[in-house]
Amino acid sequence: MPQPSRNDLVGLLRHHAEPLPYPTDSAAFGRSFDRFGDARIVLLGEATHGTAEFYRARAAISRHLIEHHGFSIIAVEADWPDAARIDDYVRHQAARPRRGEPFIRFPTWMWRNIEVLEFADWLRGHNAERDADDRVSFRGLDIYSLSDSIHAVLTYLDTVDPDAAAEARRRYGCLTPWQDEPSDYGRAALKAGKGDCEERAVAQLRDLLDRRVEYIAQDGEQWFDAVQNARIVRAAERYYRAMYRSSAESWNLRDRHMFGTLQALLAHHGEGAKAIVWAHNSHIGNAAATAMGWQGEFNIGELCRMAHGEEAVLVGFGTDTGTVAAASAWNCDMEIKQVTPARPDSFESAFRATGLDRFMVDWRDASGKADLIEALRQPRLERAIGVVYRPDTERLSHYFEAIMADQFDAFVWFARTNAVTPLGAEHARGAPETWPFGL
């Protein structure tokens, strides 16, 4: 049987495309995703970390799934303590203690932007009339908050168990000199040939778990927050050692931690809890169907597929041209960059050739779509723009091979997109809508 050509793929995409309104029409946009309301986890991707349409689309989908299908967790590719500031805001809680302002680690624009603020304001309003136990939470999945997570564990124990706090300070003292530059710890540990702090981080987490009955009796939510921060300290210690040994090992540690956090959230919220994940396509698409997986990396999408089967829905997002918020190198300033038109040998080029501005293609229900699935099963290049975008080396820096039919269950396409609008420091003081960002 001859393999489908690019022209075959373009024709099949055009035939199966379901046009979408612009995501600012939140109700109409969200209704198109009713079909995923039966899932336990809906993972919503993005092809860049700085595109407004992706954030607005995920917000519209999330609003609909929350309002009509009982989803109660938003879990995002952000640090737990930073997301906790938004979580406290949307659930009408007092702000948890922290060392500094949230979302100040590079890349600040990824979550500190107007699009996220608008969704946080909507979620706060949605939660306002609900009992505390019935409010939708906003949680971070990532691993980078070593310093803030140490501070959170110590602050919690200072309140509930001063003796345990003293022991935690002794244990975490091994990491304290490195907490503001944790990558330096990884370099030092590599030279020493071992990670001296690992056993202490593990012991501290174990203590919190061993005393859960005692601590939960005082405040179960605060205990859960402290445990998650202790898990981050343990995972971050391993991550910063691994990053100097193998990029695949450090990637896998990070995504395993994010998946573990997601599983902990589902268990914490109780039977029937349903979660929506916001993360990059490279995290939420099944890595086993991409060059990442073929070189030994896995991700949240693959782990969710293995653990939850068809109850996990993986939705990718893509674009061709427009603008994006990104930096030219790590830790450099954000720029508004022009997105180069997709390569002709890419999936994005085939989506562009349909001539349609916005649409979704869904092959989760495979009935009548065998030809489309076969065409999407032919390996092609796919683009991934992160917080750094280098158009001059785009083929090497931003494309990887994938089998889209096995990577996602559906794909949302925007032919042209715009950069997110970052929140600057020049906002009026005291404005209530800026509280979760500390502006």
Secondary structure, 3 states (H helix, E strand, C coil): CCCCCHHHHHHHHHHHCEECCCCCCHHHHHHCCHHHCCCCEEEECCCCCCEHHHHHHHHHHHHHHHHHHCCCEEEEEEEHHHHHHHHHHHCCCCCCCCCCCCCCCCCHHHCCEHHHHHHHHHHHHHHHCCCHHHCCEEEEEECCCHHHHHHHHHHHHHHHCHHHHHHHHHHHCCCHHHCCCHHHHHHHHHHHCCCCCHHHHHHHHHHHHHCHHHHHHHHHHHHHHHHHHHHHHHHHHHHHHHCCCCHHHHHHHHHHHHHHHHHHHHHHHCCCCCEEEECCHHHHCCHHHEHHHHCCCCCHHHHHHHHHHHHEEEEEEEEEEEEEEEECCCCCCCEEEEECCCCCCEHHHHHHCCCCCEEEEECCCCCCCHHHHHHHCCCEEEECCCCECCHHHHHHHHEEEECHHHHCCEEEEEEEECECCECCCCCCCCCHHHHHHCC
